[in-house]
């Protein structure tokens, strides 16, 4: 059945922050420094892990469940004494936790549209009403702003669009995605934060607004997403799905 968006692999990779970061790093995409904590290791290695966090990442840092969304379970840790509570909160939602260096950054987002030859939208900026773009800033409290397009130098915007396409391809995504970036306020360095394979699609969501600012209105965007789903389905239907030793292969059901 044709469907819009990434297949099973891309969808799974887009949900697992740890595996996503590892693949981004393998693809030589710039990411923040990070450590991974497994639930089975934390009780007996908490002190050692805390020392590694201080030594390798420094403070402040962010602690996140690997598989979660909407900033649920995320904490910003400013003192090493607060690390155990943050880790415990993240372990409420997953058995694997990501700890990342905190970067004083602007939060930039870019939309991707396509299958084999994806294209990137103009970048936009999220200005949270709280210290970072947590669940309350996203859904419960007024005051967060979206700036579309983001105020960037031309070379910065182009680099973000290029990295967004590379991130999309690194996770073998298709159809659509929103790639989130951190733009370091001190150094100007652009870091890939994460990729969302099913971005928000309401009237106030960033993804459709990014494409509207890029010259693709909502109706056209929906049409193109459906066309991409049908295109990918046709490509898969052309592949053989059964094999016999005599060399006769074919699709099951023929």
Secondary structure, 3 states (H helix, E strand, C coil): CCCCCCCHHHHHHHHCHHHHHHHHHHCCCCCCCEEEEEHHHHHHHHHHHHHHHHHHHCCCEEEEECCCCCCCCCEEECCHHHHHHHHHHHHCCCCEEEEEECCCEEEEEEEEEECCCCEECCCEEEECCCCCCCHHHHHHCCCCEEEECCCCCHHHHHHHHHHHHHHHHHCCCCEEEEEEEEEECCCCCEEEEEEECCCCCCCCCHHHHHHHHCCCCHHHHHHHHHHHHHHHHHHHHCCCCECCCCCCCECCCC
